[in-house]
Amino acid sequence: MRVGVPREIKPDEYRVGLTPTAVREYVAHGHEVVVEMGAGDGAGYSDALYKRAGATVLPGAEDVFASAELIVKVKEPQAPEWARLNSRHILFTYLHLAPDPAQADGLLASGCAAIAYETVTDPQGGLPLLAPMSEVAGRIAVFSAGETLLKHNGGMGLLISGVPGVPPARVLVLGGGVVGMNAARMAAGLGAEVVIVERSIPRMRELDNMFQGRILTRYSTQDAVEEEILRADVVIGAVLTAGASAPTMIRRADLSRMKPGSVLVDVSIDQGGCFETSRPTTHKDPTYTVDGVVHYCVANMPGAAPRTSSEALVHATLPFGLLLADHGLDALKANRHLAKGLNVLKGQVTHPAVAEALGRTFVDPYGAWA
């Protein structure tokens, strides 16, 4: 199969779908790889490295899409990319379709098969292709929160770690999954006071054992969230329902009761955000303030560390990508977990949570949900 790697065109996105090391693996499997000129520059991978790994470097995205059958990306396709897709393409990337009906319409109209990293599962019920970027995003969220707390960035002027004799920031993490655990790890490591609100009691036990009393856990109720946001200097939103829109955890009316200059970091923004006042921002213009509370809602946080993020992502996606290259869509018949990544096929929505969020009819062509 011919595998294509276009350059990412989402603002401030410097990751790349395949590293030169991954290209070499595809070539070893007998596949041909075409890479858009400059696709890896932002992550530190030159065209020469791709050529050395066995790829053909093409001058533009149009050439890559026209030449390849399997398109491997990082972020959801942008409008110019929808127009380049057709029914012979398999698209393998993050999609986050639930809050993005325009993208969904574009993919449905193209007739392509679109497989979303964020809904591929594993035998334990986890999301193995979302996990590495969740790890990066959770860690970056704390560094970004610490910067945003500084006065010149709009925050209250609080040092997240404190100093001897001066208390540190209190960091509230909403959700104890991969993002939340990594955020808590970074915040606790910096010396912050950390509280995780989580609805799974077994997960709270895991977190308590993991951190050995260095963080507090609370069962997620409306009362707990309302109490904790009033005490928090930073709130990190890290809630996820696979394929669906993120639940709203903080309402506009809550903001006026929070500390002036406190910071909300919405890591769930790719799925619509978990704060009512969230809207996507960029690395170049990351924050805005509502009712005295600073919002940090960058929609591609891991893109700020493209070298680390690209390598971590490729390590996770490579086995699944090779299955698709080796077997095409027949790979979905053999692998139920990969089949759950299929969101769109030939103009139909094929993931139940995505269909519900978009108000579309759900079909199950490979029996992944039977």
N, C-alpha and C positions, 0 to 999 in steps of 0.2 A: 504494500500500500504506500501511497505517497502522503507523507505527513507534512503539514504546513505550520510554520510558526511566524505569525505576523507581529509587528511591533505594536505594543500597547498604546492606545491613543486616549485613554481616559486621562483627564488632567492630573498632573503630578504622579503618574504611575510609571515606575521604572523597573518593575519586575519583568520577567520573561517566562514564557510558557515552558521552554526546554532549555536547559543548560547544555554546553558542549558535551559534558559527560553523558547526559541523557541521550543526546543525538547519537553518540557512539553506540549506545545500547540498541537503539532502534535500527541503526545500520547493521549491527551484528545479527539482528533478527531478519535481515534481508529486505528492509524497507528503505525507501528513498526519503530523505528529509530536505525540505526547502525552507529557508529562513529569510525573512525580509532584511534587507540591508539595514544595519544599525539596531536591529531588534534587541540585542543584548548589551548595547553600550551603557545603558543606565545602570545595569547590574555589574558592569565591569567585564563583560565578555565581548571580545572583539570579533569582527567578521572573520578574521584570520583563524581564530580558535574554532569557530564553527566549521570552516573549510577543512581544517586539520582533522576534525572529528568525523568528516565524511559528508557534511551537508553541502548543498548548493545554495549560494546566496543570490537572491533575486532582488531587483531594484525597488520594487514597490509592493504594497499590500495587494493591489489588484492582481499582480502576477502570482502571489502566493495563493490567494483564494481560487484563482482560475486553474492553478496547477494541482492543488492538493485535494484529497478526499477527506482526510482527518485533519481538522483544524484544532490545534492545542494552544490555548490562551491562558491568561490569568483572570482578568476581570471580564465582567459581562460585556457583550458586544455593544458598541455604540452605533448610532443610526447609520453612518456610512458603511459599517460592517454588515448590518442586516441586509443591505441591498446586494452585497457580494455573495451571500449564502444562497444555496439552491438545494434541490431535493437529493443531490448526490453527496451532500456534505454531512459528516458527523462532526458536531461541535462539542469539544470537551473543555470546560472552563467553569468558573463560578458564574452563576446566573442571577440568583436572588430575584426571582420573577414576581413573588407575591406582592411587593409594593411598587411594581414597575409594569403596569399594563401596556405601556407603549412598546417596551422591549418585547413583551410577550406577543403582541400583535405582529411585530416585525418578524419574529422567529416563526410564528405560525404561518404567516404569509409566504415565507421563504420555502417551506416544505422540508426543511432540514430535520435531522435528528439532533436534539440538543441535550447533552448529558451534563448535569450540574454537579460539580465537586461536592457542594454542600449537602446533597441528599444521598450520596453513595454511603452505604452502611457497612458494618462489619458484623461478624457472628455474635458479638457481645452487645449489639444494638448501638454502638458508637458511630461517630461520623469521622472516619479516618482521614478524609481529604480536607475536612474543615479544621481538624485538630491542630495541624502545624501553624496555620495562620492565626488560629485562636490563641495559641501560645504566644506568638509574636505580638498580637494585638493587645492581649492582657498585660504584657510587660510594658509595651509602649504607652498604654493608657496611663500608667502610674507616672512615668517620666513626663508625659504631656500634662497631666494634672498638676504635678509639682511646678512645672514652668508656668502654667496658667494661674496658679495661686499667687505668683509674684505680682506686686502692685503695678508694675509697668505693663503687665499683660492683662490687667483688668481685675485680678483677684484681690483678696483681702490683705495681701502682703504677709502671708504666713509661710514659713519654711516647713516643708512637709515632714522633715525629720526632727524638728525642734533642735534645741541645744541644751546642755546641762542647766537645769533650773527653769527651763521654759518648755511647756508641753508640746509634743508633736501634733500634727494634724490628725483628725479622726477621719478615717476613710471607710465609707460604707460601700460594700460590694453587693450588688443585687444579682444573685445567681452564683451557685458554687460549682459550675461546670468547668470546662477547660479554661475559658477566658477568666472566669472569676477566681479560680485557684491560682492562675499565674499572676493576676493582678494582686491578689492577697500576698503572694510570695514576695513580689517586688516591694509592695508597700510595707510589709512587716520587716523586710530586709533593710529598708531605709529608716526604720525606727518608728513608723507611724503606728497609731492605734487603729486596729482593723476589726471591722464587724462584717460578717457575711450573712446575708439573709437568703435562706434556701428552703425549698419546700420538701426535699427528700431527707427523711430522717437518717437512712443509711448513709447518704452522702455527707450529712453533717458529722456523723461519727467518723467517717473517713478523714474529713478535713480536720477534725479535732485531734485525731491521732497523728495526722501528717504534721500539724503545726505545734503539737505538744503544748497546748495552752497559750500559744503566742497570739492567737486571735480569738475573737468571740463569735459564736454562731447563734442565730435566732431563726426560729421557724417562720416562714413567710406568711404573714397575715397582713391585712390592711392596717391593723393597729400597730404592728411591729414596724412596717415601712414608714407610717406617719410619724411614729416616735423617733425613729432613727434618722430620718432626713432632717429633723429639726436640730439634731446634735452634730450632724456631719459637716465637715469642712469640704470634703470631696465625696461625690457619689459616682460610682462607676456602674453603668448599666450593662449587664452581661447575661441577659436572659435570651433564650432561644427556643423556638419551636420549629423543628426541621421543616423547611419548605414554606412555612406559614409566616404571616406578619407577626412581628414581635408584640407581646402584650404591653399595654400602657401601665407603667408602674408609678409614675409621678404626673400629676395633673397640673395645669396652669395655676389653679387656685392654690396649690401647695407652695409655689415659689415665694410668694410674699411673706410666708412664715419662716422661710429658711434664712440662714445667716447671709447678710449682704456680702457679696464678693466670694461666696462659696462657688464650687465648680461642679458641673455635671459633665461627665464624659460618657457618651453614648456609643458603646462598642457594637450595639445592636442596630446601628443606623442602616446597615446594608439591608436589613429586613424591615425597614420602615421606622425603626427607632422605638425605644421603650419609655421615652418621655413625651408627653403631649406636645411640648414646645420644640421638639427636635426637628431639624432640617439639615440635609447634607451640607457639609462644608469641605474645604480643600486644605491641603498642607500650606498653601500660600496665604490663605485667609481662613484660619481654622476655627475662630471663635466669634460668638456674638452674645449679647447680654439681654436677658428678659427678666424684668422685675428684680433687678439687682443680682441675678444669678448668672454666672458665665457658663455658656454652653460650648463644649468641644465635641463636634460631631463629624469628624473627618471620615469619609466613607471608605477610604482605603488606607487605614493606619499602617498595615505592614509594608505598604509601598515606600515608606520612609526609610526602610532598611532593605533595599532590594536585593543585595547580595545574599544576606542571611535568609531572607524570605524566599527567594527563588530556589535556593538549594534545598531548603526545608520542604517546600511545596513539591518539588520534583521528586524528592525521595519518596513522598507519599503517593504521588499520582503515577509514577512510572510503571508499576506492575499492571495497573488498570489500563493505562494508555497502550502498553504493549499487547494486552488482550484484545483491545479494539483494533489495533493495527494488524494483528495476526489473524483475527477472525471476523472483523467487521461487526455488524449488529448481531451476528450469531453469538457473539460473546455474551450478550444479554440473556440468551436462552440458557447458557451454561452457568452463569453467575448471577444469582438472585440479588446479591448485594450491589453489583454494578447496575443491574436493571432498575433498582430503586433510584439510581441517579438520573434516569431518563425523565425529563420534564416535558419535552415536546417531540412529537414524531408525526411528520406528514400532515401538519395542520391540526393536530389534536393535542390536548393537554393530557399528560400521562402520569402525573403525580397528584394524589388526592388532595394534599394540603394546598398545593399551588392552584389546583382547579377551584377549590372552595374559596380561596382568597380572591381569585380573579372572577368568580361567578361563571365559570366555564364547566362544560360537561367533562367528566373524567373518564378516560378509557385506560384499560390495562392490557396492552398488547402482548406482554411477555409473562403474565401471571405473577408478577412480582408482589402484588398486594393481595393475592388470593388466600 
